[in-house]
Amino acid sequence: MATLKAVRGTRDLLPPETALWNRIETTARRVFARYNFGEIRTPVFEDTGLFARGVGEETDIVSKEMYTWEDRARAQSEKTQMLTLRPENTAGVVRAYIEHGLGETGLLQKLYYIGPQFRRERPQKGRYRQFSQIGAEVIGPVSAGSESPLRDAEVLEMLATLLDELGITGWTLELNSVGSAADRAKYNDALRAALEPVVGQMCADCQRRAVTNPLRVLDCKVPQDQPIIEKLPVIADSLDEASKGHFAAVMAALDAAGVPYTRNQRLVRGLDYYTRTTFEFTHGGLGAQNALLGGGRYDGLSEMLGGPKAPGIGFAMGEDRLVLTLQAQELNQSSTPRQGVDGFIAPIGEGMNIEALKLARELRQTGLSIELGEGSFRLKKSFETAEKVARRIVILGEDELQSGILTVKTFATGVQEKVSRAGLSGFLAS
Ligand code: AMP
């Protein structure tokens, strides 16, 4: 029988790598709490219409990459529904904001999420079909200040802090403004006009986009199309005074906070809901898939989903790519981190198994990490096993139990010494 494997584009995360994932998530939660964000957990699947309306029919995500199925009715009272595994989480958060009337509090909602997303992309390094995003949204009524450029700057400054605290060095913040819906309509007209004479030489997707949603032409990755895209008009020329002013205020606040950025006029992002500020943090070490995270403002999204006016700004970080970046950085560092659990208890003879279990419990209750050996093992096998999983081995035989003096070997130094049971916890912690 053929063996079953994880589906293409999905992977198992195993220890010790999962420790790095947990460290990233713990750091993110700590930083988010300092900026007064609370966690939201939305369902992993939603009505397909949410993404079609929220993310945009013409985007690659909706037109090519979603995992969608027909959920058949199980009872007369149920309707058959089209459902989709979430390809991103902002639409779900905004749906929840509307559904729970969060805007009625009159306060800004600052929400973060951590969880899997699903896109049927071509798998490669840093690009998977199930991947994890850490994201956050600031959304609320205009009266709560949700439109303020200060919010954009606060989110960007928080991201700079988070990447620094994660220990990710060498990131670049790329910044742009895609203006208001009216600015984008104007820009789409300018693009349509500029594309008309050249679109015949472009890929099939671009030929379609040039008609339906010319802005999406800027997302095109086909190499032959790039020289044409280079010469297209830039969005900055289509921004009205209010959008220009908003963007200038975001940049001034970033300057004041000392957050470095570069402007990237082509950064329109692959989702339709963005307005005004768009950004990406990139990292050179990632290769082709160099975006660590992306985000921007979505002032009209709530209304697109049938909700009240609720401007917002948010981002999603690719957790898989944070892990890749940190792993690459750690490879470059000479210092190796502390390996293994604090102690391995080796009972001598099966009769000592229960005593070893008791000692392990005692030590674990002091906060130490302990692995429990097996009394039926020869001492040599216990030493060999211990060396693979622990920093030290503790020998527990009849004599040790009676005398309360145990033999402990520290593998890093090779030193073997006697330690009293009362002092054992402190010794193993050192
Ligand atoms: P997006 O929702 O497309 O703006 O993506 C935000 C971030 O999620 C990107 O910057 C990536 O870090 C990450 N990301 C998006 N798609 C994938 C994928 N297929 N595999 C891994 N990470 C991804």
Residues whose N, C-alpha, C, O or C-beta is under 5 A from the ligand:
A	BS01	AMP	E88 R119 E121 G126 R127 Y128 F131 A291 L292 L293 G294 A316 M317 G318 D320 R321
